[in-house]
């Protein structure tokens, strides 16, 4: 997300980061790479970390597989100069051999062999060559399964006939597994809108399917170990349909299942949903909605009505109904399904404290706000005893949980459970965000009986950061946790109230997730969904403000403007040129939308059409108090215009990377013209940016922090005027909301001490104040307790990326992290240590400033070039140690700059 130089170095960088150019540079131009390898004479080790579409073992690959791996080498400064991939079918015969391909690419390498059969397991492996031409052993083989086309399902959508608005339905089917040994078994499942898949008495998978019915998801589950040859078996599912809400189109209720069992004798057994299944109402009582946003319903479960053993062979289902048969897929509104790449991770957590109140009520404190379902075991239930439960974000003074709407995002966080006799466990289906759980007196539950199942998007990597400032560490941890907990099957605005995938929120949380966890799959899914929103609703180039959603066509202009920059950020982090190419038409359409609102007289984007109410022509910041007096009466708004520049520049970069040089030149020219008009018309004589022009062309009298921070962060402010603007925004403290505050930290990147202050200030607005007031999740606004806003909004997590860049000092400078910059700050902290999970591996940095000078340790992955900045007055101040060494390239702004390849290096400078 390097935006600071728009018309100069950024344009030069576009050429430098074209994929082929980067690869060539890495292979041939690194200091001490090929030379070091020749001297050491080691062949590369076998590649590791094999993935297809960023998954180690995907079960529903559609289209050409995209292969990835991590080259390994003991030699310093090493690169990958070539690779070879082989793919084998179920018989063990080669399906495709790429041959030796001279390339440094190690991510999203496209399969180019013959068509692959659907619903089939394949294995693949890869070997690599280093910079001197030495070859690695083959990697340990990995596997992937191909998915299903709509025509391949040969299964019927079924449902229970009911008019209930909150429909919980159980469905089941008995069968006998074939006599031959089971060698492979998969279940493909789709549902409207949530499901829990059961097999032989065990819940084997669960998940939501919050998509439009005509473009939905299915999930594939490996159940090979769950079915035994010759044994009776039962497959079943609980599905839940509850109409429309934020992040959830209405769709229609339904269940589609296909179980495929492959036997050792070569036979294949298939069990699908059809009219022979049985369905019945699940034991959820009719209950009110929690709120009017997400549209979740309160869950009140009747344990006395639970059909025990319903998912096991031999259960008596004679009283169950025959299902309503909707039709063989595709049928009714269910027109298309595609495999879901993302997955949810679940883990059981225990309260950090459980208190028995004088009333007898039990109050559990989970220590932090978590997205979870509460779980309570009742060891000695009494038939008919009803137990009320209430979750909350806040405790009252008397120790009970608050049921105030202001404390809980206008959401009813209650639950109910009616016990049956004996041992049983209450576990609702749908998560919410909460910290506390109160269980009514005389429930029979004890402290050891309370837990919660926490859920979030599955991640496999993590970052690390520790500095000399405890406040910075706490803020970073707060942001990393908030980003993770706000990432579910979609990027959420909050896990409690709306639960919607808003475009602006998604871009923010995605950046945090990529920075903190190396996340890719949920970002790619969200990008594709917003592309789909443009095709579904917006022929003029806009995108939906929230998608998928239950209220149809709705946009926010500056959210649409954020999209191209988000795509470029994803591409720079991942190197995923396939998704870049897929997104380019939508990016180009957004650029066209912006261009159409550039007024002839001023050359500025004016009254950019879209939004309504307080979002009309642009949201700027949100909630409204977070605008800090921004002049919303302007027609040509500075923020909207700066974002317009980013739309044009990001789309130009994409065009350049995709070889569309004509598009790139035109876009870059328009970006330069718009930048010039902003600087000519939207600055005061002292160089500070005003909020915009009114409809009569007059400058606004207000100069907000956000207008000026955006001008700096997006590279609009000219080099000669940056210092004045930086001083101006630094003097304002924090006058931007959590949604946009990362742009303030980006704008202050040249003033690390100010970044530290903004992160740690416990008195004024910011993360330090959230922590000082007991917050455990980033808030919707800095004044959330006073205004009743959300205590769980992950959009405040994005600034962790600026902590990594400015305070740890790690930035990506070429797609797929083929090149990085390591530049510790000159002020603000005395030490920092951390790792950043980048596409080609973790970059590790430890630096320390003390009375004896400055020390820096770096760890750079194979196939990555690093530009390393060491505080120094001259090159003679710096000692470099470590295999392979580093090449001094010059002095820059108080740093000695070195270039190095992979491996561990230590730098010691006499200059502090």
C-alpha positions, -999 to 999 in steps of 0.1 A, spaced: 0 0 0 27 25 -10 9 55 -23 31 84 -13 46 91 -47 19 94 -73 34 110 -104 71 102 -98 85 72 -81 52 54 -79 51 54 -117 86 41 -119 77 14 -94 49 2 -116 74 -7 -143 97 -22 -118 71 -45 -103 58 -60 -134 59 -97 -127 84 -107 -154 107 -78 -145 107 -87 -108 114 -123 -116 143 -114 -138 157 -90 -112 155 -116 -85 171 -142 -106 200 -123 -121 206 -91 -102 209 -98 -65 242 -91 -47 259 -123 -38 231 -146 -49 243 -167 -78 279 -161 -68 273 -172 -32 255 -203 -44 284 -212 -67 308 -209 -39 287 -229 -14 278 -255 -39 246 -267 -22 216 -279 -42 183 -265 -30 163 -285 -5 130 -300 -15 102 -273 -17 77 -272 12 44 -256 20 26 -269 -12 -8 -253 -18 -35 -251 -44 -53 -218 -43 -36 -211 -9 -50 -244 6 -29 -273 17 -55 -298 10 -84 -284 -10 -115 -305 -17 -133 -285 -43 -109 -270 -68 -128 -255 -98 -111 -244 -130 -74 -247 -135 -55 -253 -102 -32 -226 -91 -1 -241 -75 21 -226 -48 52 -237 -28 81 -224 -7 116 -230 -22 142 -239 4 179 -235 3 208 -235 29 228 -211 9 225 -173 15 212 -150 -11 194 -177 -30 167 -175 -56 145 -199 -76 155 -198 -112 132 -226 -125 106 -251 -115 89 -283 -127 55 -295 -116 39 -329 -121 3 -339 -115 -9 -375 -112 -44 -390 -113 -59 -416 -90 -42 -444 -109 -8 -429 -102 -1 -421 -139 11 -386 -149 -16 -363 -160 7 -333 -167 43 -325 -165 52 -288 -169 88 -296 -178 114 -273 -166 101 -237 -166 125 -209 -162 108 -186 -137 110 -172 -102 73 -176 -97 63 -198 -68 27 -187 -63 -5 -191 -83 13 -211 -110 -15 -222 -134 -21 -258 -143 -18 -261 -181 -26 -298 -188 -56 -316 -201 -90 -312 -185 -94 -327 -150 -122 -350 -141 -148 -336 -116 -150 -350 -81 -116 -367 -83 -85 -367 -62 -51 -358 -77 -16 -356 -63 11 -332 -74 47 -323 -66 73 -298 -76 110 -293 -77 131 -262 -82 164 -250 -95 185 -223 -77 203 -194 -92 233 -215 -102 212 -241 -119 213 -268 -92 182 -289 -88 162 -297 -57 147 -331 -48 110 -335 -55 87 -321 -28 67 -345 -7 35 -350 -28 4 -330 -20 -32 -337 -30 -63 -318 -42 -98 -327 -52 -117 -313 -81 -151 -299 -75 -185 -303 -90 -202 -285 -119 -239 -279 -115 -247 -307 -139 -226 -332 -118 -247 -330 -86 -275 -353 -97 -291 -346 -63 -324 -330 -54 -331 -299 -33 -354 -308 -5 -370 -289 24 -397 -292 50 -431 -277 41 -435 -248 65 -443 -211 65 -421 -203 95 -399 -172 92 -373 -189 114 -370 -224 100 -349 -250 118 -353 -284 101 -337 -318 107 -332 -341 77 -319 -377 76 -313 -408 55 -304 -443 65 -282 -465 42 -257 -493 43 -221 -488 32 -209 -512 5 -190 -543 15 -157 -534 -1 -131 -514 18 -137 -476 18 -108 -458 2 -123 -423 -2 -155 -406 9 -167 -371 4 -199 -352 13 -208 -321 -8 -234 -300 10 -253 -267 2 -281 -252 22 -302 -221 27 -289 -206 49 -269 -224 76 -263 -261 81 -247 -286 105 -238 -319 88 -241 -351 108 -229 -386 100 -234 -416 122 -242 -396 154 -215 -370 149 -215 -334 137 -188 -334 111 -191 -299 96 -211 -268 100 -212 -235 83 -233 -207 68 -242 -203 31 -250 -166 31 -251 -160 -6 -277 -154 -33 -295 -186 -42 -286 -182 -78 -249 -179 -71 -244 -199 -39 -216 -219 -22 -212 -256 -15 -188 -272 9 -170 -305 5 -161 -325 36 -137 -355 38 -156 -383 57 -134 -412 47 -127 -421 83 -164 -418 93 -179 -446 71 -171 -483 75 -175 -510 49 -206 -531 53 -220 -511 82 -254 -493 86 -250 -456 84 -270 -424 87 -264 -391 71 -283 -361 83 -283 -323 86 -298 -295 105 -305 -266 83 -316 -231 93 -333 -205 71 -343 -172 85 -349 -148 57 -330 -116 48 -306 -95 69 -274 -75 65 -249 -99 48 -277 -124 41 -300 -124 10 -334 -138 16 -330 -168 -8 -352 -197 2 -349 -227 25 -335 -259 12 -309 -287 15 -287 -304 -11 -264 -333 -2 -243 -356 -22 -223 -383 -5 -198 -402 -26 -180 -434 -13 -152 -450 -34 -144 -486 -26 -113 -506 -31 -130 -528 -57 -134 -498 -79 -171 -493 -72 -186 -459 -63 -216 -455 -40 -236 -423 -41 -262 -411 -16 -281 -379 -25 -310 -359 -11 -342 -369 -27 -378 -378 -18 -367 -408 3 -352 -386 30 -372 -377 61 -375 -343 77 -389 -328 109 -389 -296 128 -359 -291 150 -364 -282 187 -361 -244 184 -391 -225 198 -406 -195 181 -388 -164 193 -384 -127 185 -357 -111 164 -326 -99 182 -325 -67 162 -336 -52 128 -302 -53 112 -287 -88 110 -322 -102 115 -310 -130 138 -336 -145 160 -333 -152 197 -325 -189 202 -348 -207 226 -343 -244 225 -367 -271 239 -346 -300 251 -377 -320 258 -385 -320 220 -350 -330 209 -352 -363 190 -322 -380 207 -302 -402 184 -318 -387 153 -285 -389 134 -277 -425 142 -287 -457 125 -318 -474 138 -335 -442 149 -373 -444 146 -382 -417 121 -416 -430 113 -433 -399 126 -411 -376 105 -424 -361 73 -416 -367 37 -397 -337 23 -409 -312 -2 -390 -320 -34 -379 -288 -50 -362 -304 -79 -329 -318 -92 -302 -291 -90 -303 -266 -105 -339 -260 -95 -362 -231 -84 -340 -202 -73 -310 -225 -67 -293 -220 -101 -255 -221 -95 -232 -234 -68 -194 -230 -65 -170 -245 -40 -163 -224 -10 -125 -218 -6 -128 -203 29 -133 -222 61 -142 -214 97 -120 -224 127 -137 -234 159 -123 -238 194 -137 -242 228 -128 -215 253 -134 -213 291 -143 -183 311 -114 -166 329 -138 -160 359 -171 -174 370 -191 -156 398 -221 -169 417 -242 -139 426 -263 -136 457 -294 -144 437 -279 -177 427 -273 -166 391 -240 -176 375 -220 -149 356 -191 -160 333 -165 -136 321 -146 -148 290 -120 -120 295 -124 -105 260 -152 -99 235 -155 -130 214 -176 -142 184 -190 -174 198 -219 -195 208 -223 -200 246 -223 -237 257 -237 -248 291 -238 -283 304 -267 -293 327 -256 -325 343 -289 -332 362 -316 -316 341 -352 -315 353 -378 -320 326 -396 -288 318 -373 -265 338 -367 -234 317 -334 -215 320 -329 -179 308 -295 -169 297 -282 -135 287 -250 -125 270 -236 -90 271 -207 -67 265 -209 -50 298 -215 -58 335 -237 -37 358 -224 -25 391 -242 -53 409 -224 -79 388 -253 -88 366 -249 -85 328 -262 -53 312 -292 -58 290 -291 -21 279 -295 -16 242 -267 10 243 -243 -15 258 -252 -42 233 -255 -26 199 -293 -25 201 -294 -62 202 -312 -87 224 -285 -111 235 -308 -135 254 -312 -172 251 -336 -198 265 -334 -235 272 -360 -260 284 -343 -289 301 -352 -326 298 -343 -351 325 -306 -361 328 -273 -349 314 -275 -326 284 -258 -296 268 -272 -263 255 -255 -251 224 -272 -227 201 -264 -226 164 -257 -189 155 -227 -169 169 -229 -134 184 -202 -112 199 -202 -110 237 -179 -111 267 -202 -120 296 -228 -147 300 -254 -148 329 -273 -180 336 -304 -177 357 -306 -190 393 -315 -227 399 -304 -238 365 -283 -267 379 -251 -255 361 -218 -249 379 -187 -230 371 -171 -259 353 -202 -264 331 -198 -231 312 -178 -226 280 -181 -211 245 -172 -222 210 -153 -193 195 -152 -191 157 -134 -171 131 -120 -174 96 -94 -202 94 -58 -189 93 -26 -209 93 1 -182 99 6 -155 124 27 -123 129 46 -113 159 55 -79 173 71 -67 205 86 -33 211 101 -12 239 66 4 244 40 -17 262 13 5 248 23 -2 212 24 -39 220 -11 -38 235 -25 -18 207 -11 -42 181 -25 -72 199 -59 -55 202 -59 -49 164 -47 -83 154 -73 -101 176 -101 -77 164 -93 -84 127 -94 -121 133 -126 -121 153 -142 -99 127 -134 -123 99 -160 -150 97 -175 -165 65 -174 -129 54 -156 -98 66 -180 -83 91 -187 -48 103 -195 -63 137 -202 -99 149 -233 -87 168 -255 -60 152 -254 -60 113 -230 -89 107 -227 -75 72 -199 -75 46 -196 -38 40 -171 -28 13 -152 -2 33 -150 -25 63 -139 -54 41 -111 -34 26 -99 -23 61 -101 -57 77 -86 -75 47 -55 -54 49 -52 -62 86 -57 -99 80 -31 -100 53 -6 -82 75 -12 -101 107 -20 -136 93 -10 -137 57 -47 -142 48 -56 -147 12 -87 -168 7 -113 -147 24 -100 -116 7 -102 -133 -27 -138 -144 -19 -148 -109 -8 -132 -93 -39 -152 -117 -62 -184 -110 -43 -181 -72 -48 -172 -78 -84 -205 -97 -86 -223 -68 -70 -213 -46 -98 -226 -71 -124 -259 -76 -105 -268 -40 -97 -245 -13 -111 -240 -9 -149 -226 26 -142 -195 11 -124 -205 14 -88 -204 -14 -63 -227 -23 -35 -219 -9 -1 -227 -43 14 -227 -76 -4 -242 -102 -2 -271 -85 15 -308 -86 21 -318 -51 11 -307 -51 -25 -291 -23 -44 -273 2 -21 -240 20 -25 -217 45 -8 -195 64 -33 -162 64 -14 -166 27 -6 -167 22 -44 -136 43 -47 -118 22 -22 -121 -9 -43 -93 -5 -69 -68 4 -42 -78 -27 -22 -73 -49 -53 -39 -35 -59 -29 -40 -22 -41 -76 -25 -20 -81 -56 10 -65 -42 8 -88 -11 -1 -120 -30 11 -118 -66 -22 -133 -76 -24 -121 -112 -54 -143 -120 -75 -124 -95 -60 -91 -107 -71 -99 -142 -106 -110 -130 -110 -77 -111 -96 -54 -138 -129 -49 -157 -146 -39 -124 -117 -16 -115 -119 0 -150 -156 5 -146 -150 23 -112 -125 45 -130 -151 53 -156 -176 61 -129 -152 86 -113 -142 102 -146 -178 109 -154 -182 132 -124 -151 153 -130 -166 188 -136 -153 207 -167 -150 240 -149 -129 229 -119 -115 196 -131 -125 181 -98 -148 152 -89 -180 169 -80 -212 155 -64 -201 119 -70 -235 103 -73 -245 77 -48 -254 70 -13 -284 85 5 -290 104 37 -258 110 56 -239 90 30 -250 111 0 -220 119 -22 -197 101 2 -196 89 38 -161 105 45 -159 89 80 -184 72 103 -202 74 126 -210 111 121 -192 122 153 -160 108 138 -161 134 110 -149 160 136 -166 189 119 -158 179 83 -177 202 59 -204 179 44 -219 208 24 -190 208 -1 -197 196 -36 -162 188 -47 -149 171 -16 -112 167 -11 -114 132 3 -135 120 -26 -111 136 -51 -80 121 -34 -97 87 -35 -105 94 -72 -68 98 -78 -62 65 -61 -89 49 -83 -70 60 -114 -36 52 -101 -45 17 -88 -62 9 -120 -32 22 -140 -9 -1 -120 -32 -30 -126 -33 -22 -163 5 -20 -164 9 -54 -146 -15 -70 -171 2 -56 -201 -25 -30 -210 0 -2 -215 -25 20 -234 -50 19 -206 -22 25 -181 -10 56 -199 -44 72 -201 -53 64 -165 -20 78 -153 -25 109 -173 -59 115 -158 -46 108 -123 -19 134 -128 -44 160 -141 -67 154 -112 -38 156 -87 -28 190 -102 -64 203 -99 -66 192 -63 -34 210 -55 -44 241 -74 -80 245 -60 -82 227 -27 -53 241 -8 -50 272 13 -21 296 7 -2 279 36 -5 245 17 -31 230 40 -60 213 23 -96 224 29 -125 200 29 -135 210 -6 -154 235 -28 -190 245 -23 -214 244 -52 -205 280 -61 -168 272 -63 -158 288 -30 -133 270 -8 -146 255 25 -136 273 56 -128 240 73 -96 221 69 -101 186 84 -75 162 95 -89 135 71 -86 157 40 -50 165 48 -40 129 59 -55 115 27 -35 140 6 -4 127 23 -12 90 24 -22 88 -12 7 108 -25 -13 138 -37 6 164 -16 36 176 -35 70 168 -20 78 204 -13 47 209 8 45 177 27 63 190 59 37 217 65 8 193 60 24 167 83 29 193 110 -7 204 106 -22 169 110 2 160 138 -10 191 157 -46 180 156 -41 148 176 -67 123 166 -96 137 146 -103 107 124 -124 77 133 -113 40 136 -125 34 100 -99 58 85 -73 63 112 -48 40 94 -45 67 68 -35 91 95 -7 68 107 3 62 71 5 100 66 26 103 97 50 75 86 79 99 85 73 109 121 75 76 140 73 93 174 39 108 165 27 73 154 36 60 188 17 88 205 -14 82 184 -13 45 192 -7 48 229 -25 80 241 -47 68 269 -65 102 274 -75 112 239 -92 93 211 -74 62 199 -65 26 207 -47 35 239 -80 50 252 -100 19 242 -76 -2 262 -76 22 292 -113 20 293 -113 -18 293 -120 -24 257 -109 -58 243 -120 -53 206 -116 -23 184 -147 0 186 -169 15 159 -160 50 171 -137 64 198 -168 76 217 -187 43 215 -195 42 253 -211 77 251 -230 72 218 -241 36 221 -220 25 191 -204 -9 186 -178 -23 210 -167 -48 183 -159 -32 150 -127 -47 133 -123 -17 110 -101 -2 137 -76 -30 132 -61 -18 99 -35 4 116 -15 -27 126 -2 -26 90 13 8 96 28 -5 129 46 -32 108 58 -7 83 67 23 104 77 9 138 90 -26 129 101 -13 95 89 -40 70 72 -30 38 65 -50 6 78 -32 -25 70 -57 -53 42 -82 -59 42 -114 -40 68 -99 -16 95 -106 -42 111 -75 -28 109 -59 6 122 -29 24 135 -31 60 137 4 75 137 7 113 125 41 126 150 68 137 128 79 166 98 67 187 110 34 201 143 19 215 137 -16 202 114 -38 182 112 -74 172 88 -93 150 79 -113 120 56 -104 91 40 -133 72 45 -125 35 37 -144 4 71 -160 0 77 -166 37 81 -148 70 104 -118 72 120 -115 106 134 -82 120 149 -74 154 164 -40 160 177 -22 191 190 13 198 212 18 229 241 37 242 265 16 222 248 22 188 223 4 167 219 -33 159 197 -49 133 191 -86 126 172 -96 95 158 -129 82 148 -129 46 131 -159 28 145 -176 -3 136 -159 -35 132 -125 -19 153 -93 -24 157 -70 6 166 -33 7 179 -28 42 182 7 57 206 10 87 207 43 107 242 57 100 261 88 91 282 69 66 288 34 53 319 32 74 297 33 105 281 0 97 295 -36 101 277 -64 84 280 -100 94 264 -132 81 268 -156 51 264 -139 18 268 -103 31 251 -73 17 260 -47 -9 261 -10 1 241 11 -24 242 46 -9 231 70 18 195 81 21 179 104 48 201 93 77 204 56 66 231 35 50 212 14 24 222 -21 16 208 -47 -8 208 -84 2 192 -117 -6 178 -145 15 193 -156 49 202 -141 82 223 -110 85 234 -88 114 241 -51 110 258 -30 137 260 8 134 279 32 156 252 57 150 221 56 172 
